[in-house]
Amino acid sequence: MTPSWIEYQNHDGIVCLRLNRPESRNAIDDAMRAQLLSEVDRAGADRAVRAVIVTGNGPAFCAGGDIRAMRARMQAPLEEVGFNGWSRQQQTHKLLTTLYALPKPVIAAVNGPCTGLGADLAMACDFVIASSASTFAWNYVLRGLIPDGGGMYFLPRRVGMAKAKELIFSGRTLDADEARSLGIADRLAAPDALVADALAWARELTGGSAPALALAKSILNQSYESSAEQVFQMGSQAQGLCYVTREHRDAVAAFLNRKPGGGRA
């Protein structure tokens, strides 16, 4: 029987994906990465799922890539190491881009140490709520590597280019308060309230139209690389789709049917 490295929990339309290798501090190996991608796809395809939360079981969120797997990788014949690594990178990129592009809000609930690929995984989410006991580190350079999970794309967009370089070049560890002050974490929570707070936040974010939210997210994800004209064009096309949704028609009808004196839009 295949171990369940990812727990899929549906809380009335809010899915919590729990990284489930606590004995390895939820370090990601090939099997865990494949299962996580499968579960992200499952949540994305289910219209009844309104939001996704990613968190970890045990004391850590994610310790990054599995060091034991790295050792096994280096024992392969030298002529195979490069191509094997490239193939593995393609799967990592597929996971992170799928998570980033998911057409619904994604919250990282960082419950403890969040390191390397784990930190990149958190940055690929739309929002980060972190336990007051959490830490963050992009310590790739201390392993002779560079951030390969999107950190060089996502991190500068949160903290600015100079600070991203400082964090990546030094590989130093940030506590929760510094992560919050830099904008790496959007909110902090008590350790025992983390997932409950993340669920409440997810419900706040998903009270409106799911199609409108999905379309807005798809445009916002491209806005830094697009001109104002391109964003306006994408917005015009998306708004045309919104006009014909049931959610828009129901919202307009509900507003027009309100009693006089009930307020203005």
Phi and psi in degrees as GROMACS dihedral restraints (atoms count N, CA, C in turn):
[ dihedral_restraints ]
;  ai    aj    ak    al  type     phi  dphi    fc
    3     4     5     6     1   -71.1    20    10
    4     5     6     7     1   127.7    20    10
    6     7     8     9     1   -61.3    20    10
    7     8     9    10     1   148.9    20    10
    9    10    11    12     1   -92.9    20    10
   10    11    12    13     1    94.3    20    10
   12    13    14    15     1   -79.6    20    10
   13    14    15    16     1   -13.1    20    10
   15    16    17    18     1  -128.8    20    10
   16    17    18    19     1   125.2    20    10
   18    19    20    21     1   -94.0    20    10
   19    20    21    22     1   129.3    20    10
   21    22    23    24     1  -107.8    20    10
   22    23    24    25     1   110.4    20    10
   24    25    26    27     1  -121.1    20    10
   25    26    27    28     1   124.2    20    10
   27    28    29    30     1  -103.2    20    10
   28    29    30    31     1   113.9    20    10
   30    31    32    33     1  -103.6    20    10
   31    32    33    34     1    78.2    20    10
   33    34    35    36     1    52.5    20    10
   34    35    36    37     1    50.2    20    10
   36    37    38    39     1    95.7    20    10
   37    38    39    40     1    -6.6    20    10
   39    40    41    42     1  -108.2    20    10
   40    41    42    43     1   114.3    20    10
   42    43    44    45     1   -91.8    20    10
   43    44    45    46     1   131.1    20    10
   45    46    47    48     1  -107.9    20    10
   46    47    48    49     1   118.2    20    10
   48    49    50    51     1   -99.7    20    10
   49    50    51    52     1   115.9    20    10
   51    52    53    54     1  -105.6    20    10
   52    53    54    55     1   118.8    20    10
   54    55    56    57     1   -64.6    20    10
   55    56    57    58     1   129.3    20    10
   57    58    59    60     1  -129.4    20    10
   58    59    60    61     1    55.9    20    10
   60    61    62    63     1  -128.3    20    10
   61    62    63    64     1    60.0    20    10
   63    64    65    66     1   -59.7    20    10
   64    65    66    67     1   -29.8    20    10
   66    67    68    69     1   -67.4    20    10
   67    68    69    70     1   -20.5    20    10
   69    70    71    72     1  -110.7    20    10
   70    71    72    73     1    20.5    20    10
   72    73    74    75     1    55.4    20    10
   73    74    75    76     1    32.9    20    10
   75    76    77    78     1    58.9    20    10
   76    77    78    79     1    30.7    20    10
   78    79    80    81     1   -62.0    20    10
   79    80    81    82     1   142.7    20    10
   81    82    83    84     1   -94.8    20    10
   82    83    84    85     1   119.8    20    10
   84    85    86    87     1  -110.6    20    10
   85    86    87    88     1  -175.3    20    10
   87    88    89    90     1   -60.7    20    10
   88    89    90    91     1   -43.4    20    10
   90    91    92    93     1   -66.6    20    10
   91    92    93    94     1   -41.9    20    10
   93    94    95    96     1   -67.1    20    10
   94    95    96    97     1   -40.2    20    10
   96    97    98    99     1   -61.7    20    10
   97    98    99   100     1   -43.2    20    10
   99   100   101   102     1   -63.8    20    10
  100   101   102   103     1   -41.7    20    10
  102   103   104   105     1   -66.8    20    10
  103   104   105   106     1   -40.0    20    10
  105   106   107   108     1   -63.5    20    10
  106   107   108   109     1   -43.4    20    10
  108   109   110   111     1   -60.2    20    10
  109   110   111   112     1   -42.6    20    10
  111   112   113   114     1   -61.6    20    10
  112   113   114   115     1   -41.3    20    10
  114   115   116   117     1   -74.5    20    10
  115   116   117   118     1   -33.1    20    10
  117   118   119   120     1   -63.6    20    10
  118   119   120   121     1   -44.6    20    10
  120   121   122   123     1   -59.9    20    10
  121   122   123   124     1   -41.2    20    10
  123   124   125   126     1   -61.4    20    10
  124   125   126   127     1   -45.2    20    10
  126   127   128   129     1   -67.1    20    10
  127   128   129   130     1   -38.0    20    10
  129   130   131   132     1   -66.7    20    10
  130   131   132   133     1   -32.9    20    10
  132   133   134   135     1   -82.0    20    10
  133   134   135   136     1   -15.8    20    10
  135   136   137   138     1   -89.8    20    10
  136   137   138   139     1   110.2    20    10
  138   139   140   141     1   -62.6    20    10
  139   140   141   142     1   -23.3    20    10
  141   142   143   144     1   -77.3    20    10
  142   143   144   145     1   -15.0    20    10
  144   145   146   147     1   -84.1    20    10
  145   146   147   148     1   122.2    20    10
  147   148   149   150     1   -97.4    20    10
  148   149   150   151     1   -25.1    20    10
  150   151   152   153     1  -159.2    20    10
  151   152   153   154     1   163.1    20    10
  153   154   155   156     1  -130.3    20    10
  154   155   156   157     1   137.4    20    10
  156   157   158   159     1  -117.1    20    10
  157   158   159   160     1   134.2    20    10
  159   160   161   162     1  -113.4    20    10
  160   161   162   163     1   125.3    20    10
  162   163   164   165     1  -145.5    20    10
  163   164   165   166     1  -179.8    20    10
  165   166   167   168     1  -121.5    20    10
  166   167   168   169     1   147.7    20    10
  168   169   170   171     1   -85.7    20    10
  169   170   171   172     1   146.7    20    10
  171   172   173   174     1    86.1    20    10
  172   173   174   175     1  -165.5    20    10
  174   175   176   177     1   -78.8    20    10
  175   176   177   178     1   -14.1    20    10
  177   178   179   180     1  -115.3    20    10
  178   179   180   181     1   149.9    20    10
  180   181   182   183     1   -76.1    20    10
  181   182   183   184     1   -60.5    20    10
  183   184   185   186     1  -167.2    20    10
  184   185   186   187     1   124.8    20    10
  186   187   188   189     1   -84.0    20    10
  187   188   189   190     1     5.2    20    10
  189   190   191   192     1   100.0    20    10
  190   191   192   193     1  -151.4    20    10
  192   193   194   195     1   -73.0    20    10
  193   194   195   196     1   150.2    20    10
  195   196   197   198     1   -73.4    20    10
  196   197   198   199     1   116.9    20    10
  198   199   200   201     1   -64.0    20    10
  199   200   201   202     1   -34.9    20    10
  201   202   203   204     1   -62.9    20    10
  202   203   204   205     1   -38.7    20    10
  204   205   206   207     1   -66.7    20    10
  205   206   207   208     1   -34.4    20    10
  207   208   209   210     1   -63.5    20    10
  208   209   210   211     1   -40.7    20    10
  210   211   212   213     1   -63.1    20    10
  211   212   213   214     1   -43.6    20    10
  213   214   215   216     1   -63.5    20    10
  214   215   216   217     1   -37.5    20    10
  216   217   218   219     1   -61.7    20    10
  217   218   219   220     1   -40.3    20    10
  219   220   221   222     1   -72.4    20    10
  220   221   222   223     1   -15.0    20    10
  222   223   224   225     1   -85.6    20    10
  223   224   225   226     1    -5.7    20    10
  225   226   227   228     1   -69.9    20    10
  226   227   228   229     1   158.2    20    10
  228   229   230   231     1   -54.6    20    10
  229   230   231   232     1   140.5    20    10
  231   232   233   234     1   -55.4    20    10
  232   233   234   235     1   -37.9    20    10
  234   235   236   237     1   -70.3    20    10
  235   236   237   238     1   -11.8    20    10
  237   238   239   240     1  -100.8    20    10
  238   239   240   241     1   -16.9    20    10
  240   241   242   243     1   -59.9    20    10
  241   242   243   244     1   -46.1    20    10
  243   244   245   246     1   -62.9    20    10
  244   245   246   247     1   -49.3    20    10
  246   247   248   249     1   -69.1    20    10
  247   248   249   250     1   -38.4    20    10
  249   250   251   252     1   -60.1    20    10
  250   251   252   253     1   -41.5    20    10
  252   253   254   255     1   -65.1    20    10
  253   254   255   256     1   -42.0    20    10
  255   256   257   258     1   -60.4    20    10
  256   257   258   259     1   -43.9    20    10
  258   259   260   261     1   -63.4    20    10
  259   260   261   262     1   -40.4    20    10
  261   262   263   264     1   -66.1    20    10
  262   263   264   265     1   -38.2    20    10
  264   265   266   267     1   -62.7    20    10
  265   266   267   268     1   -36.1    20    10
  267   268   269   270     1   -61.1    20    10
  268   269   270   271     1   -38.6    20    10
  270   271   272   273     1   -71.0    20    10
  271   272   273   274     1   -38.6    20    10
  273   274   275   276     1   -62.4    20    10
  274   275   276   277     1   -44.9    20    10
  276   277   278   279     1   -64.6    20    10
  277   278   279   280     1   -37.5    20    10
  279   280   281   282     1   -63.6    20    10
  280   281   282   283     1   -43.0    20    10
  282   283   284   285     1   -61.1    20    10
  283   284   285   286     1   -51.0    20    10
  285   286   287   288     1   -68.2    20    10
  286   287   288   289     1   -39.0    20    10
  288   289   290   291     1   -71.5    20    10
  289   290   291   292     1   -33.4    20    10
  291   292   293   294     1   -64.6    20    10
  292   293   294   295     1   -43.6    20    10
  294   295   296   297     1   -63.7    20    10
  295   296   297   298     1   -44.8    20    10
  297   298   299   300     1   -62.3    20    10
  298   299   300   301     1   -38.7    20    10
  300   301   302   303     1   -90.1    20    10
  301   302   303   304     1     0.8    20    10
  303   304   305   306     1   -53.7    20    10
  304   305   306   307     1   129.3    20    10
  306   307   308   309     1   -79.7    20    10
  307   308   309   310     1    42.6    20    10
  309   310   311   312     1  -160.8    20    10
  310   311   312   313     1   158.7    20    10
  312   313   314   315     1   -61.6    20    10
  313   314   315   316     1   141.8    20    10
  315   316   317   318     1  -126.6    20    10
  316   317   318   319     1   126.0    20    10
  318   319   320   321     1  -117.4    20    10
  319   320   321   322     1   128.1    20    10
  321   322   323   324     1   -88.4    20    10
  322   323   324   325     1   120.5    20    10
  324   325   326   327     1  -102.4    20    10
  325   326   327   328     1    93.3    20    10
  327   328   329   330     1   -84.5    20    10
  328   329   330   331     1   108.2    20    10
  330   331   332   333     1   -94.4    20    10
  331   332   333   334     1    -5.1    20    10
  333   334   335   336     1  -173.9    20    10
  334   335   336   337     1  -153.1    20    10
  336   337   338   339     1   -52.9    20    10
  337   338   339   340     1   134.9    20    10
  339   340   341   342     1  -134.1    20    10
  340   341   342   343     1   101.6    20    10
  342   343   344   345     1  -130.2    20    10
  343   344   345   346     1   143.1    20    10
  345   346   347   348     1    55.5    20    10
  346   347   348   349     1  -122.0    20    10
  348   349   350   351     1   -60.4    20    10
  349   350   351   352     1   -29.3    20    10
  351   352   353   354     1   -63.6    20    10
  352   353   354   355     1   -41.1    20    10
  354   355   356   357     1   -66.4    20    10
  355   356   357   358     1   -39.7    20    10
  357   358   359   360     1   -63.2    20    10
  358   359   360   361     1   -39.8    20    10
  360   361   362   363     1   -59.8    20    10
  361   362   363   364     1   -43.1    20    10
  363   364   365   366     1   -63.6    20    10
  364   365   366   367     1   -39.6    20    10
  366   367   368   369     1   -70.5    20    10
  367   368   369   370     1   -22.2    20    10
  369   370   371   372     1   -75.1    20    10
  370   371   372   373     1   -12.5    20    10
  372   373   374   375     1   -82.2    20    10
  373   374   375   376     1   159.9    20    10
  375   376   377   378     1   -69.1    20    10
  376   377   378   379     1   -36.1    20    10
  378   379   380   381     1  -140.0    20    10
  379   380   381   382     1   154.8    20    10
  381   382   383   384     1  -129.4    20    10
  382   383   384   385     1   121.6    20    10
  384   385   386   387     1  -113.5    20    10
  385   386   387   388     1   128.0    20    10
  387   388   389   390     1  -120.9    20    10
  388   389   390   391     1   141.0    20    10
  390   391   392   393     1   -63.8    20    10
  391   392   393   394     1   147.7    20    10
  393   394   395   396     1   -63.8    20    10
  394   395   396   397     1   -13.2    20    10
  396   397   398   399     1   -95.4    20    10
  397   398   399   400     1     3.6    20    10
  399   400   401   402     1   -80.3    20    10
  400   401   402   403     1   160.1    20    10
  402   403   404   405     1  -138.5    20    10
  403   404   405   406     1   158.7    20    10
  405   406   407   408     1  -131.7    20    10
  406   407   408   409     1   141.1    20    10
  408   409   410   411     1  -155.8    20    10
  409   410   411   412     1   131.6    20    10
  411   412   413   414     1  -101.8    20    10
  412   413   414   415     1    78.9    20    10
  414   415   416   417     1   -98.4    20    10
  415   416   417   418     1    24.2    20    10
  417   418   419   420     1   -55.1    20    10
  418   419   420   421     1   -44.6    20    10
  420   421   422   423     1   -61.5    20    10
  421   422   423   424     1   -25.5    20    10
  423   424   425   426     1   -73.0    20    10
  424   425   426   427     1   -11.2    20    10
  426   427   428   429     1  -109.6    20    10
  427   428   429   430     1     9.9    20    10
  429   430   431   432     1    75.0    20    10
  430   431   432   433     1    26.6    20    10
  432   433   434   435     1  -129.9    20    10
  433   434   435   436     1   173.2    20    10
  435   436   437   438     1  -116.3    20    10
  436   437   438   439     1   158.2    20    10
  438   439   440   441     1   -59.5    20    10
  439   440   441   442     1   121.7    20    10
  441   442   443   444     1  -117.4    20    10
  442   443   444   445     1     7.8    20    10
  444   445   446   447     1  -111.2    20    10
  445   446   447   448     1    26.4    20    10
  447   448   449   450     1    93.9    20    10
  448   449   450   451     1     1.3    20    10
  450   451   452   453     1   -60.3    20    10
  451   452   453   454     1   -33.4    20    10
  453   454   455   456     1   -75.4    20    10
  454   455   456   457     1   -12.1    20    10
  456   457   458   459     1   -96.3    20    10
  457   458   459   460     1   -50.4    20    10
  459   460   461   462     1   -76.1    20    10
  460   461   462   463     1   -42.2    20    10
  462   463   464   465     1   -62.6    20    10
  463   464   465   466     1   -45.8    20    10
  465   466   467   468     1   -60.1    20    10
  466   467   468   469     1   -28.0    20    10
  468   469   470   471     1   -73.8    20    10
  469   470   471   472     1   -17.2    20    10
  471   472   473   474     1   -96.2    20    10
  472   473   474   475     1   -38.5    20    10
  474   475   476   477     1  -119.2    20    10
  475   476   477   478     1    -4.8    20    10
  477   478   479   480     1    91.9    20    10
  478   479   480   481     1   158.9    20    10
  480   481   482   483     1   -67.1    20    10
  481   482   483   484     1   -45.8    20    10
  483   484   485   486     1   -63.7    20    10
  484   485   486   487     1   -44.4    20    10
  486   487   488   489     1   -67.9    20    10
  487   488   489   490     1   -37.5    20    10
  489   490   491   492     1   -60.9    20    10
  490   491   492   493     1   -43.4    20    10
  492   493   494   495     1   -61.3    20    10
  493   494   495   496     1   -42.9    20    10
  495   496   497   498     1   -61.8    20    10
  496   497   498   499     1   -43.7    20    10
  498   499   500   501     1   -68.6    20    10
  499   500   501   502     1   -38.6    20    10
  501   502   503   504     1   -75.5    20    10
  502   503   504   505     1   -40.9    20    10
  504   505   506   507     1   -67.5    20    10
  505   506   507   508     1   -39.7    20    10
  507   508   509   510     1   -83.7    20    10
  508   509   510   511     1   -31.9    20    10
  510   511   512   513     1    68.6    20    10
  511   512   513   514     1    16.8    20    10
  513   514   515   516     1   -73.7    20    10
  514   515   516   517     1   162.7    20    10
  516   517   518   519     1   -98.8    20    10
  517   518   519   520     1   134.7    20    10
  519   520   521   522     1  -105.9    20    10
  520   521   522   523     1   139.7    20    10
  522   523   524   525     1   -83.3    20    10
  523   524   525   526     1   176.2    20    10
  525   526   527   528     1   -62.8    20    10
  526   527   528   529     1   -39.6    20    10
  528   529   530   531     1   -64.4    20    10
  529   530   531   532     1   -42.9    20    10
  531   532   533   534     1   -68.0    20    10
  532   533   534   535     1   -38.6    20    10
  534   535   536   537     1   -59.7    20    10
  535   536   537   538     1   -40.4    20    10
  537   538   539   540     1   -67.3    20    10
  538   539   540   541     1   -41.9    20    10
  540   541   542   543     1   -66.9    20    10
  541   542   543   544     1   -29.4    20    10
  543   544   545   546     1   -85.3    20    10
  544   545   546   547     1   -13.7    20    10
  546   547   548   549     1    91.4    20    10
  547   548   549   550     1     8.6    20    10
  549   550   551   552     1   -71.1    20    10
  550   551   552   553     1   -41.4    20    10
  552   553   554   555     1  -105.1    20    10
  553   554   555   556     1   136.1    20    10
  555   556   557   558     1   -85.1    20    10
  556   557   558   559     1   -33.0    20    10
  558   559   560   561     1  -142.8    20    10
  559   560   561   562     1   155.6    20    10
  561   562   563   564     1  -115.2    20    10
  562   563   564   565     1   153.3    20    10
  564   565   566   567     1  -143.8    20    10
  565   566   567   568     1   155.0    20    10
  567   568   569   570     1   -64.1    20    10
  568   569   570   571     1   143.7    20    10
  570   571   572   573     1   -52.0    20    10
  571   572   573   574     1   -41.8    20    10
  573   574   575   576     1   -80.0    20    10
  574   575   576   577     1    -5.0    20    10
  576   577   578   579     1  -112.6    20    10
  577   578   579   580     1     3.1    20    10
  579   580   581   582     1   -58.0    20    10
  580   581   582   583     1   -55.8    20    10
  582   583   584   585     1   -68.2    20    10
  583   584   585   586     1   -38.8    20    10
  585   586   587   588     1   -61.8    20    10
  586   587   588   589     1   -41.4    20    10
  588   589   590   591     1   -66.3    20    10
  589   590   591   592     1   -38.4    20    10
  591   592   593   594     1   -64.7    20    10
  592   593   594   595     1   -41.3    20    10
  594   595   596   597     1   -63.2    20    10
  595   596   597   598     1   -43.0    20    10
  597   598   599   600     1   -63.7    20    10
  598   599   600   601     1   -40.5    20    10
  600   601   602   603     1   -64.6    20    10
  601   602   603   604     1   -42.2    20    10
  603   604   605   606     1   -60.4    20    10
  604   605   606   607     1   -38.8    20    10
  606   607   608   609     1   -67.2    20    10
  607   608   609   610     1   -37.6    20    10
  609   610   611   612     1   -61.0    20    10
  610   611   612   613     1   -38.5    20    10
  612   613   614   615     1   -77.4    20    10
  613   614   615   616     1   -14.9    20    10
  615   616   617   618     1  -118.2    20    10
  616   617   618   619     1    25.1    20    10
  618   619   620   621     1   -80.0    20    10
  619   620   621   622     1   -15.0    20    10
  621   622   623   624     1   -97.1    20    10
  622   623   624   625     1  -160.2    20    10
  624   625   626   627     1   -71.3    20    10
  625   626   627   628     1   124.3    20    10
  627   628   629   630     1   -65.0    20    10
  628   629   630   631     1   -42.2    20    10
  630   631   632   633     1   -62.5    20    10
  631   632   633   634     1   -41.7    20    10
  633   634   635   636     1   -64.1    20    10
  634   635   636   637     1   -40.8    20    10
  636   637   638   639     1   -62.3    20    10
  637   638   639   640     1   -45.9    20    10
  639   640   641   642     1   -61.5    20    10
  640   641   642   643     1   -42.7    20    10
  642   643   644   645     1   -67.7    20    10
  643   644   645   646     1   -41.8    20    10
  645   646   647   648     1   -62.8    20    10
  646   647   648   649     1   -42.7    20    10
  648   649   650   651     1   -62.3    20    10
  649   650   651   652     1   -41.6    20    10
  651   652   653   654     1   -62.5    20    10
  652   653   654   655     1   -33.8    20    10
  654   655   656   657     1   -78.8    20    10
  655   656   657   658     1   -43.9    20    10
  657   658   659   660     1   -58.5    20    10
  658   659   660   661     1   -37.0    20    10
  660   661   662   663     1   -64.3    20    10
  661   662   663   664     1   -19.1    20    10
  663   664   665   666     1  -105.5    20    10
  664   665   666   667     1    -3.3    20    10
  666   667   668   669     1   -67.1    20    10
  667   668   669   670     1   -34.4    20    10
  669   670   671   672     1   -68.0    20    10
  670   671   672   673     1   -28.1    20    10
  672   673   674   675     1   -95.3    20    10
  673   674   675   676     1     1.0    20    10
  675   676   677   678     1  -114.5    20    10
  676   677   678   679     1   155.5    20    10
  678   679   680   681     1   -79.4    20    10
  679   680   681   682     1   165.8    20    10
  681   682   683   684     1   -58.4    20    10
  682   683   684   685     1   -40.1    20    10
  684   685   686   687     1   -63.0    20    10
  685   686   687   688     1   -41.5    20    10
  687   688   689   690     1   -64.2    20    10
  688   689   690   691     1   -40.1    20    10
  690   691   692   693     1   -65.3    20    10
  691   692   693   694     1   -41.5    20    10
  693   694   695   696     1   -60.6    20    10
  694   695   696   697     1   -41.9    20    10
  696   697   698   699     1   -64.6    20    10
  697   698   699   700     1   -45.7    20    10
  699   700   701   702     1   -63.0    20    10
  700   701   702   703     1   -39.1    20    10
  702   703   704   705     1   -64.2    20    10
  703   704   705   706     1   -39.8    20    10
  705   706   707   708     1   -62.2    20    10
  706   707   708   709     1   -43.5    20    10
  708   709   710   711     1   -65.3    20    10
  709   710   711   712     1   -42.8    20    10
  711   712   713   714     1   -65.7    20    10
  712   713   714   715     1   -38.5    20    10
  714   715   716   717     1   -65.1    20    10
  715   716   717   718     1   -35.9    20    10
  717   718   719   720     1   -59.1    20    10
  718   719   720   721     1   -37.5    20    10
  720   721   722   723     1   -69.2    20    10
  721   722   723   724     1   -39.7    20    10
  723   724   725   726     1   -61.3    20    10
  724   725   726   727     1   -36.7    20    10
  726   727   728   729     1   -57.1    20    10
  727   728   729   730     1   -28.8    20    10
  729   730   731   732     1  -102.4    20    10
  730   731   732   733     1     9.0    20    10
  732   733   734   735     1   -83.2    20    10
  733   734   735   736     1   152.4    20    10
  735   736   737   738     1   -61.3    20    10
  736   737   738   739     1   -37.3    20    10
  738   739   740   741     1   -60.5    20    10
  739   740   741   742     1   -42.1    20    10
  741   742   743   744     1   -67.3    20    10
  742   743   744   745     1   -45.6    20    10
  744   745   746   747     1   -61.8    20    10
  745   746   747   748     1   -42.4    20    10
  747   748   749   750     1   -66.1    20    10
  748   749   750   751     1   -39.3    20    10
  750   751   752   753     1   -66.2    20    10
  751   752   753   754     1   -41.4    20    10
  753   754   755   756     1   -65.3    20    10
  754   755   756   757     1   -43.8    20    10
  756   757   758   759     1   -63.1    20    10
  757   758   759   760     1   -41.1    20    10
  759   760   761   762     1   -64.1    20    10
  760   761   762   763     1   -38.8    20    10
  762   763   764   765     1   -66.3    20    10
  763   764   765   766     1   -45.7    20    10
  765   766   767   768     1   -69.6    20    10
  766   767   768   769     1   -23.8    20    10
  768   769   770   771     1   -90.5    20    10
  769   770   771   772     1     2.5    20    10
  771   772   773   774     1   -69.6    20    10
  772   773   774   775     1   155.3    20    10
  774   775   776   777     1   -68.7    20    10
  775   776   777   778     1   149.0    20    10
  777   778   779   780     1   -54.4    20    10
  778   779   780   781     1   142.6    20    10
  780   781   782   783     1    83.6    20    10
  781   782   783   784     1     8.3    20    10
  783   784   785   786     1   -84.6    20    10
  784   785   786   787     1     4.7    20    10
  786   787   788   789     1   111.0    20    10
  787   788   789   790     1   174.8    20    10
  789   790   791   792     1  -119.3    20    10
  790   791   792   793     1   160.6    20    10
